[in-house]
């Protein structure tokens, strides 16, 4: 289980996150929702160690990971799919997956698992990432992260800018990973998608947790969506 | 001797210049490509390689070929270690800021040049070639060592290409070059990558200095010309593009040989600098570089 306790972080002197506490359990999807500028992507970066914490504690299965150098965080089993995908654009599909596999010493079974999950990638192994379609790029971004063999997967708006068939594929993939026992933390703005995938929803506002609600208890027109997301 | 033999001689001289320039510029291009650092101290690392070769060949006893081989290994290693220290002590502390590192490497250039002046002296000092055979063509004889420099450069650059494109270290470097933040999120220690690349780039410059010193003599200011020409090459080829660097080095080197032979070496620098100006105006990313992301 990934647990955040009272974490604070920001950019230089500007503090963006104020005392965030939440937990994400194995085999569950935790959706983070909030308006633009609520701090959702900053939270993802803070968990990955890409932004230094100024306060608070992050543990994964009881092991403290706050204060680790960013390159040490994935070794503890946390993988990150950033907003906008941010693939290594000039590298081929195979090389992007290869970077994901570095931590695991090039685990062939893990690579096979990813290619079984996204067979389209196998057809494009020698193609540069920048030449892929948006949907293929998102498959590669998720596949690259899964090559780390993570226990926790952070996904920052993976459906952004994708066509409906790809959005369905991403949803099915998230549900499959959840069934495989991963803890998935998903930044998502579409209410339908959240209600289909989430076990709990964390609403953020102005860098704070405004409310944490079980997804089962939320209707599509629940006031939380209006109040915290503006939908 | 007629026109064509002189032209052949000019091309051979140009090929030697291109070989040394390609190795030097490859180091500069690698450092900029991965770290986005414009390393003005690169010329000083070139000079230190040559000076190091003089020290090794002067003070280490043994057969000339073996001693020179030792210089080819020891001088680049020592320069690479020095550059690695400079990265940790200076560049890392500046957070690899593009502006600050230019100023810092200018400072490093002066420190290293003045250090060489203090310990090595102001005189140019010769280093004998490890072998002295000549290749006899129908029109003139030509230094076997110079041709060996060309062969060494071809082998070295082929190994460099393989290292960058076919090894795990190369993959790590290219991932860091593409997106250092995301590279960290995939377990890559970018601080180590930066220190390693800066050291490796300096080592390449030093190796070029070692190779050239039997042709040019070691001198504490000898790095300034190669520094300017390396910048010209990487700007024309495209900053960070190894392929562009090699093509531009060949073009500039051969032009240098021909123009120097028939006109004057100064004209080469004038024309090369003009060419850079045109490239910067009409294709700022260089011939093989990609536009800003």
Boltz contact constraints between the chains, C-beta under 6 A:
constraints:
  - contact:
      token1: [A, 48]
      token2: [B, 185]
      max_distance: 6.0
  - contact:
      token1: [A, 50]
      token2: [B, 181]
      max_distance: 6.0
  - contact:
      token1: [A, 70]
      token2: [B, 184]
      max_distance: 6.0
  - contact:
      token1: [A, 71]
      token2: [B, 184]
      max_distance: 6.0
  - contact:
      token1: [A, 71]
      token2: [B, 187]
      max_distance: 6.0
  - contact:
      token1: [A, 71]
      token2: [B, 188]
      max_distance: 6.0
  - contact:
      token1: [A, 71]
      token2: [B, 189]
      max_distance: 6.0
  - contact:
      token1: [A, 74]
      token2: [B, 186]
      max_distance: 6.0
  - contact:
      token1: [A, 74]
      token2: [B, 187]
      max_distance: 6.0
  - contact:
      token1: [A, 75]
      token2: [B, 187]
      max_distance: 6.0
  - contact:
      token1: [A, 80]
      token2: [B, 185]
      max_distance: 6.0
  - contact:
      token1: [A, 86]
      token2: [B, 179]
      max_distance: 6.0
  - contact:
      token1: [A, 86]
      token2: [B, 182]
      max_distance: 6.0
  - contact:
      token1: [A, 88]
      token2: [B, 175]
      max_distance: 6.0
  - contact:
      token1: [A, 88]
      token2: [B, 178]
      max_distance: 6.0
  - contact:
      token1: [A, 90]
      token2: [B, 178]
      max_distance: 6.0
  - contact:
      token1: [A, 95]
      token2: [B, 171]
      max_distance: 6.0
  - contact:
      token1: [A, 98]
      token2: [B, 171]
      max_distance: 6.0
  - contact:
      token1: [A, 99]
      token2: [B, 175]
      max_distance: 6.0
  - contact:
      token1: [A, 99]
      token2: [B, 186]
      max_distance: 6.0
  - contact:
      token1: [A, 102]
      token2: [B, 187]
      max_distance: 6.0
  - contact:
      token1: [A, 103]
      token2: [B, 187]
      max_distance: 6.0
